[in-house]
Amino acid sequence: MSDATTSTPPWRRQAACKGLDPSIFYPADDEDECLDAKAVCAQCPVVDLCLEHALGVREKEGIWGGCSERERRRIIRQRRRSA
């Protein structure tokens, strides 16, 4: 199936998390158990695209673009204040 027929963004093919167990990106404790996921994100060539995707669709759970839900909410608030 091509990206045109699915909802998967093309940048995800290059993501460092591709093929990893998704559970590491959805820790039970958002702040304390996210270090493994953030370590993967720190090495990812598309981390910025991932973060922008999560901000754009308002992902409510998990680590996206190296940020937790709380960190993403903070970014959104900061952007609103700057606009």
Phi and psi in degrees as a GROMACS rama.xvg file:
@    title "Ramachandran Plot"
@    xaxis  label "Phi"
@    yaxis  label "Psi"
@TYPE xy
-87.8074  163.814  SER-2
-61.9483  -26.5251  ASP-3
-68.0226  -25.1476  ALA-4
-101.539  1.00521  THR-5
-124.988  172.969  THR-6
-92.8147  8.60149  SER-7
-80.1828  120.238  THR-8
-65.3618  145.303  PRO-9
-57.75  -33.5363  PRO-10
-63.1019  -21.7035  TRP-11
-65.4145  -21.1919  ARG-12
-64.9643  -24.532  ARG-13
-99.7828  -0.310884  GLN-14
-68.4278  140.556  ALA-15
-64.3048  -23.2315  ALA-16
-83.6237  -7.68742  CYS-17
-56.3751  123.317  LYS-18
88.6281  -7.0693  GLY-19
-84.2201  160.85  LEU-20
-64.4232  117.523  ASP-21
-61.3026  -21.3302  PRO-22
-61.5584  -25.4847  SER-23
-68.9697  -19.6915  ILE-24
-92.4139  0.250118  PHE-25
-130.699  64.9694  TYR-26
-69.9882  154.159  PRO-27
-63.8593  -41.3628  ALA-28
-107.799  107.696  ASP-29
-52.966  -37.2801  ASP-30
-92.8209  -41.5354  GLU-31
-86.5613  -28.5702  ASP-32
-103.725  16.1821  GLU-33
-98.3688  4.32406  CYS-34
-63.3822  -38.5219  LEU-35
-63.4887  -45.0162  ASP-36
-63.4661  -44.2903  ALA-37
-65.1918  -30.3595  LYS-38
-66.3723  -39.0435  ALA-39
-64.5869  -46.7282  VAL-40
-60.9475  -35.2322  CYS-41
-63.4068  -23.1368  ALA-42
-100.884  4.45032  GLN-43
-86.2382  133.34  CYS-44
-75.395  -12.9521  PRO-45
-120.448  25.6983  VAL-46
-57.9993  -38.6382  VAL-47
-67.3947  -40.5605  ASP-48
-65.5382  -39.0191  LEU-49
-62.1841  -46.6279  CYS-50
-62.4777  -45.0284  LEU-51
-62.9543  -37.3649  GLU-52
-61.0064  -49.0569  HIS-53
-61.7782  -40.1993  ALA-54
-67.1549  -39.7733  LEU-55
-67.6012  -36.7655  GLY-56
-99.8308  3.56669  VAL-57
56.1645  52.6592  ARG-58
-54.7877  128.918  GLU-59
-94.2151  -19.2988  LYS-60
-132.697  157.628  GLU-61
85.8846  175.063  GLY-62
-98.4466  122.163  ILE-63
-132.376  130.996  TRP-64
58.5496  29.1825  GLY-65
78.3172  9.90048  GLY-66
-123.96  142.573  CYS-67
-79.4387  172.857  SER-68
-58.5338  -43.5664  GLU-69
-61.3961  -42.8645  ARG-70
-66.0502  -37.9425  GLU-71
-67.0142  -39.0919  ARG-72
-61.8042  -39.6007  ARG-73
-62.6512  -42.729  ARG-74
-61.7856  -43.2672  ILE-75
-62.4965  -43.978  ILE-76
-61.6856  -43.2674  ARG-77
-63.2433  -40.0391  GLN-78
-65.9953  -38.766  ARG-79
-63.871  -40.7533  ARG-80
-66.8842  -33.8889  ARG-81
-78.6864  -20.4461  SER-82
